[in-house]
C-alpha cells in the first residue's frame, strides 16, 4: 500500500482483521477518526499516515481490549468500514484480511465489487494448505485472484552473506504454477521489517534501498499493472 501511494495513486488501507487489528501499531497511529457530514451522510473520516487513508478497529478501542464478538458483529464491522468510511478519493483500496476463509472474507465478497484478491503465504506446505483454501474460496465467489506473494522466502545473514531457506523453498512458485496464477513476488526475511513494524514506520520507507523494499516495489508494480489491464471498479483490493 505504501509503495502504491509512492507511485502516485490515492490509496486507502482498511484493516479487516477485526480480532487482531495491527495497522495502528505498524503505522504508528493511535488517534480516533472523526465523524462528519459528507454529502448528507454521517461518515467516518479515515486517518492519514505515510500517504495512506487508514481505517481499523484498533482506532476505536483500547489497544489491550480483546474483541469478543460472534460472527454477525464481525460482519457488521466489515460492512461499516466499507460503507460508512469516506473512501471516495481513493484510486485503490487495499483490504488486509485475517488468515482463513471466515466471516470477514465472506462478508467482503458479498458487500463490494472486488477487482481481485492477493494470496500471501510462506513457502512451507503447512502454510500453502491454507493459501490454497483461500484461493479456491475467492474463485468460488467469482473474485479474481491477482496472484500469490511468498513471504519470508529466504534469509541472508548480514554478517557473512550466507543464505538459508528457513521455511523451505519454492512453495509459492509451485503453487502459482499448479493453480494457474502469477507469482507476484517473494519477500525475504529481514529483521528490520519486524523492528519497523513495531516502531510504526514501514521498512521500505526507513530502508528504501534494501532488498525487501525492492521486493515490495516490484510487487506493487505487478499489482498496479494487473489492475490497469482489467480496468477496475471503484473498490479495489
HELIX and SHEET records of a PDB file:
HELIX    1   1 UNK A    2  UNK A    6  1                                   5    
HELIX    2   2 UNK A   23  UNK A   27  1                                   5    
HELIX    3   3 UNK A   57  UNK A   59  5                                   3    
HELIX    4   4 UNK A   71  UNK A   83  1                                  13    
HELIX    5   5 UNK A  103  UNK A  111  1                                   9    
HELIX    6   6 UNK A  125  UNK A  140  1                                  16    
HELIX    7   7 UNK A  171  UNK A  179  1                                   9    
HELIX    8   8 UNK A  191  UNK A  199  1                                   9    
HELIX    9   9 UNK A  203  UNK A  206  1                                   4    
HELIX   10  10 UNK A  211  UNK A  230  1                                  20    
SHEET    1   A 4 UNK A  47  UNK A  49  0                                        
SHEET    2   A 4 UNK A  52  UNK A  55 -1                                        
SHEET    3   A 4 UNK A  11  UNK A  15  1                                        
SHEET    4   A 4 UNK A  92  UNK A  96  1                                        
SHEET    1   B 2 UNK A  35  UNK A  38  0                                        
SHEET    2   B 2 UNK A  41  UNK A  44 -1                                        
SHEET    1   C 3 UNK A 117  UNK A 122  0                                        
SHEET    2   C 3 UNK A 145  UNK A 156  1                                        
SHEET    3   C 3 UNK A 163  UNK A 164 -1                                        
SHEET    1   D 3 UNK A 117  UNK A 122  0                                        
SHEET    2   D 3 UNK A 145  UNK A 156  1                                        
SHEET    3   D 3 UNK A 183  UNK A 189  1                                        
END                                                                             
